[in-house]
Amino acid sequence: MYFDYKNTRIFYETFGSPAKPAVLLLHGFTENGLMWDPVIDAFYDDFLFVVPDLLGHGKSGLTGRFLTMEEQAEAAGLLLEFLGIKQVSLIGHSMGGYTALAFAEMFPDMLKGLMLYHSKPQADDPDKATGRDQAIRAVQEDKFGFLSHAIRGFFAPYNREKFDTDIRDLVEMAAMMPVEGITGALRGMKIRKDRSDIFFRHDHIVKGWIVGRDDPLIDFNRLASMAAQHPHIHFYPIQGGHMSYVENPEEMINALEDFLKKTYA
């Protein structure tokens, strides 16, 4: 199904029963809604899942050179309004978590729960921003080569050989994205705001945080220390890297089950 947004279309699917609580699932950079299949399979009877492909990803179009987190969040909010959904729990993986934080800022009354899944509330530091620029150039020079290197690097080092076939499949799927979608997302992530105040503050939104113990993209100890200072955040450290829906689906599902139970207790 498609939803019109600005000068393009956003692909989305829904799963489950409209009579159940709604959960909005936002995938990460170079991914699409298919990444959520293990979650939908695990909880199909308990929720109504709304699963869009973010701008520039999957079957969705793009709006320009910069695919900002604010624009991604606005599109998600308008999609929910289009579907007549007034409140959701939101689970965002990686870039989807950055979008989720922008959503929380823009549509706080629509949120029951917010889960950052292998994501963080801070903005890019200068070194990371420089890395985004380097990635943009790499994509423009060799899209497939960039994706092969980047996606393999999302996995914990000890899992890269074990999940080699899965990694190849993810690269092939991501390679169907246009260069402009990949570079637009990189630009959008580079300029995103720090939304630590949104995530860490006490409010009506139930907060959760899944962090991989061996995620190559983050400093686990730093994030664990932050979580310890905010005990109202439900913190779920799990084994593996940035891609636990492949690397460690059982522990990921257990964490999401606990979070959703707390959200709808």
Buried (B, 14 or more C-beta within 10 A) or exposed (E): EEBEBBEBBBBBBBBBEEEBBBBBBBBBBBBBBBBBEBBBEBBBEBBBBBBBBBBBBBBBBBBBEBBBBBBBBBBBBBBBEEBEBEEBBBBBBBBBBBBBBBBBBBBEEBBBBBBBBBBBBBBBEEEEEEBBEEBBEBBEEEBEEBBBEBBBBBBBEEBBEEBEEBBEEBBEBBBEBEEBBBBBBBBBBBBBBEBBEBBBEEEEBBBBBBBBBBBBBBEEEEBBEBBEEBEEBBBBBBEBBBBBBBBBBEBBBBBBBEBBEEBBE
